[in-house]
Amino acid sequence: MTKIARHAKASLELLHAMIYFAPEAEDRFTKLGLKPGRMSYYAGRSAAMGPVGAGVVAATFYNFNPVSVAKSIPAAWDIVSPAEVLDARLDAVDAAYHRLLGDEVLASEDVVECAELARIASEACLPDGKPLYAAHADLDWPETPHLKLWHAITLLREFRGDGHIAALQQAGISGIQSLVLHSTMRGGFTPEAARTLREWSEQEWAEADEQLRERGLIDADGELTEEGKQFRESIELRTDEMALAPWQHLGEERTATLVEKGGKLSKALAEAGALPAGLFK
């Protein structure tokens, strides 16, 4: 059943992740006084943890350059409170969903059903060793169905993400090395987009690339070796295992319903332009 954890991620991820590319988010954050770009991103995603420092944000985000994080955090909290950022973020989700999906879809029974199924699934997510998930789990649940859906998918996404970091560390893969590996994946960031978005220098990227070559995980062309493919799959399998609890709790039939109907919503978001062109392979 571990495969369902990965399948659910692929089908539902965009329901949460669309906010990182939505112009509504940067609009709300800059109106609060935050700088556009990385400061808005770092503050928006970390606000659930409170006014934490750069070290905590870099640790929980994992594959972002800590130097980049320190340019924005904790300076963001001198401008605006985390509570204000959280309110602005949810308002941005509301506006972006309305723009991308439309009022009719958001008022549909499918959204109501998906929101409730995702909420039930999240009941099985435990906070032990999962700081970013735990921070979001402490937030109040929105009442509006599509915002409830977004919050539930956020919990499921950060729960899996925290577990993925644990799997990477167990495998001896650093943040930047994980990003290099990710850029070899079909559907992953292009290397240039990954390096630029996470603000790593060309030298730092080259060093991480060389380290993975020395381990026999990637070849001279920057592609995974057979050993690398098996290694990366072992990390993904371990992540799937740690992310399985919510889907076991929801059960096979209800999970299938959420994946199917939620996947259609994700597809609609993608077709509406929720993801920018050129970032992914």
C-alpha positions in Angstrom: 0.0 0.0 0.0 3.0 2.3 0.2 2.5 3.2 -3.4 -0.7 5.1 -2.6 1.3 7.6 -0.5 3.3 8.6 -3.5 0.3 8.5 -5.8 -1.6 10.7 -3.4 1.2 13.2 -3.3 1.4 13.5 -7.1 -2.4 13.9 -7.4 -2.9 16.4 -4.6 0.3 18.4 -4.2 -0.7 21.3 -6.5 -3.8 22.0 -4.3 -1.3 23.3 -1.8 1.7 24.3 -3.8 -0.1 26.6 -6.2 0.2 29.4 -3.5 4.0 29.6 -4.1 3.4 30.8 -7.6 0.2 32.7 -7.2 0.6 36.5 -7.7 -2.1 37.0 -5.1 0.3 35.8 -2.4 3.0 38.3 -3.2 0.4 41.0 -3.6 -0.9 40.4 0.0 2.6 40.1 1.5 4.0 43.2 -0.1 1.0 45.2 1.0 2.1 44.2 4.5 5.5 45.6 3.8 7.4 42.4 3.0 9.8 42.5 0.1 8.7 40.6 -3.0 10.3 37.3 -3.8 12.2 35.4 -1.2 11.3 37.4 1.9 7.6 36.9 1.0 8.1 33.2 0.4 10.2 32.5 3.5 7.8 34.5 5.8 4.7 33.0 4.2 5.7 29.4 4.6 7.4 29.7 8.0 4.9 32.0 9.7 3.1 29.0 11.3 6.2 28.4 13.5 6.0 32.0 14.9 8.8 34.6 14.7 11.6 32.0 14.4 15.1 32.8 13.3 16.9 32.0 10.1 18.4 28.8 11.4 15.1 27.2 12.1 13.7 28.2 8.7 16.8 26.9 6.9 16.6 23.7 8.9 13.0 23.0 8.2 13.1 24.0 4.5 16.3 22.0 4.1 17.3 22.6 0.5 17.4 26.4 0.6 20.8 28.2 1.0 20.9 29.3 4.7 22.7 32.5 3.5 19.6 33.3 1.4 17.2 32.7 4.3 19.3 34.9 6.6 18.8 37.9 4.2 15.0 37.8 5.0 14.6 36.1 8.3 14.2 37.3 11.1 14.1 40.8 9.4 10.6 39.9 8.2 9.3 39.8 11.7 10.4 43.4 12.3 8.0 44.4 9.6 4.9 42.2 10.2 3.8 39.6 12.7 3.5 35.9 11.7 -0.2 36.1 12.5 -0.7 38.8 10.0 1.2 36.8 7.4 -0.9 33.8 8.0 -4.1 35.8 7.5 -2.8 37.3 4.3 -1.7 33.9 3.0 -5.2 32.4 3.5 -6.7 35.4 1.9 -4.4 34.9 -1.1 -5.3 31.2 -1.3 -9.0 32.2 -1.4 -8.4 34.7 -4.2 -6.1 32.4 -6.2 -8.6 29.5 -6.0 -11.4 31.7 -7.2 -9.3 32.9 -10.1 -8.0 29.5 -11.1 -11.0 27.3 -10.4 -14.0 29.6 -10.5 -16.9 30.0 -8.2 -18.9 27.1 -9.6 -16.2 24.6 -8.9 -15.4 25.9 -5.4 -19.1 25.6 -4.5 -19.3 22.0 -5.8 -19.9 18.9 -3.7 -16.6 17.5 -4.9 -14.7 20.3 -3.1 -16.8 19.7 0.1 -16.2 16.0 -0.1 -12.4 16.3 -0.8 -12.0 18.8 2.1 -13.7 16.4 4.5 -11.8 13.4 3.3 -8.4 15.2 3.5 -9.3 16.4 7.0 -10.0 12.8 8.1 -6.8 11.6 6.6 -4.8 14.3 8.4 -6.1 13.0 11.7 -3.6 10.2 11.6 -0.6 12.6 11.1 1.4 12.7 14.3 3.7 15.6 15.1 6.6 13.6 16.5 9.8 14.8 14.8 7.9 16.8 12.2 8.2 20.5 13.1 6.8 22.1 10.0 3.8 19.9 10.0 3.3 20.4 13.8 3.3 24.1 13.4 0.6 24.0 10.8 -1.4 21.5 12.7 -1.6 24.0 15.6 -3.5 26.5 13.4 -7.2 26.8 13.4 -9.2 25.1 10.7 -10.8 27.3 8.1 -14.6 26.8 7.8 -15.0 27.5 4.1 -14.7 24.2 2.2 -12.0 25.2 -0.3 -9.9 26.8 2.4 -10.4 23.7 4.6 -9.2 21.6 1.7 -6.1 23.8 1.2 -5.3 23.6 4.9 -5.8 19.8 5.0 -3.6 19.3 1.9 -1.0 21.6 3.5 -0.9 19.3 6.6 -0.5 16.2 4.5 2.1 17.8 2.4 4.3 19.1 5.3 3.8 15.8 7.1 5.3 14.0 4.2 7.9 16.7 3.6 9.2 16.4 7.2 9.5 12.7 6.8 11.3 13.1 3.5 14.0 15.2 5.2 14.5 12.5 7.8 14.9 9.9 5.0 17.5 12.2 3.2 19.5 12.6 6.4 19.4 8.9 7.1 20.8 8.4 3.6 23.5 11.0 4.2 22.2 13.5 1.6 22.5 17.2 2.4 20.0 19.9 1.4 21.8 21.0 -1.7 22.6 17.4 -2.7 18.9 16.6 -2.5 18.2 19.5 -4.8 20.8 18.2 -7.3 19.2 14.7 -7.2 15.7 16.3 -7.6 16.8 18.1 -10.7 17.6 14.7 -12.4 13.9 13.6 -12.0 11.3 13.7 -14.7 8.9 16.5 -13.5 11.5 18.0 -11.2 13.0 21.4 -11.3 15.5 22.0 -14.1 19.0 22.4 -12.6 19.2 26.1 -13.4 15.7 26.8 -11.9 16.6 24.7 -8.8 19.9 26.5 -8.2 18.4 30.0 -8.8 15.2 29.5 -6.8 17.2 28.1 -3.8 19.9 30.7 -4.3 23.0 28.4 -4.4 26.1 29.6 -6.3 27.4 27.9 -9.3 30.4 26.8 -7.3 28.3 25.3 -4.5 26.2 23.5 -7.0 29.2 22.1 -8.8 30.7 20.9 -5.4 27.4 19.1 -4.6 27.3 17.6 -8.0 30.9 16.3 -7.6 30.2 14.8 -4.2 27.3 12.8 -5.7 29.6 11.7 -8.6 32.2 10.5 -6.1 29.5 8.4 -4.5 28.6 6.9 -7.9 25.1 8.3 -7.9 25.3 10.5 -11.0 27.4 10.4 -14.1 29.5 12.9 -16.0 26.3 14.1 -17.8 24.5 14.9 -14.6 22.2 11.9 -15.0 21.5 9.2 -12.4 23.6 6.1 -12.6 21.8 2.7 -12.0 23.1 2.8 -8.5 21.8 6.4 -8.2 18.3 5.3 -9.4 18.2 2.6 -6.8 19.5 4.9 -4.1 16.9 7.6 -4.9 14.1 5.1 -5.0 15.2 3.8 -1.6 14.8 7.3 -0.2 11.4 7.7 -1.8 10.2 4.3 -0.5 11.3 5.3 3.0 9.4 8.5 2.6 6.3 6.7 1.4 6.5 4.4 4.4 6.6 7.4 6.8 3.8 9.1 4.9 1.4 6.1 4.9 -0.5 6.6 8.1 -3.1 9.1 6.9 -4.0 6.9 3.9 -4.3 3.8 6.1 -6.5 5.8 8.4 -8.7 7.0 5.5 -9.0 3.6 4.0 -8.6 2.3 0.4 -12.0 3.3 -0.9 -12.1 6.9 0.5 -8.4 7.4 -0.4 -9.3 6.4 -4.0 -12.1 8.9 -4.0 -9.9 11.8 -2.7 -7.1 11.0 -5.1 -9.5 10.9 -8.1 -11.6 14.0 -7.3 -8.6 15.9 -5.8 -6.5 15.0 -8.8 -9.1 16.5 -11.1 -9.0 19.7 -9.2 -5.2 19.7 -9.4 -5.4 19.1 -13.2 -7.8 22.1 -13.4 -5.3 24.2 -11.5 -2.5 23.2 -13.9 -4.6 23.9 -17.0 -5.5 27.3 -15.6 -1.8 28.2 -15.4 -1.1 27.6 -11.7 2.5 26.6 -12.5 4.9 28.9 -14.3 6.4 27.6 -17.5 10.1 26.7 -17.7 10.7 25.6 -14.1 10.1 21.9 -14.5 11.3 19.2 -16.8 
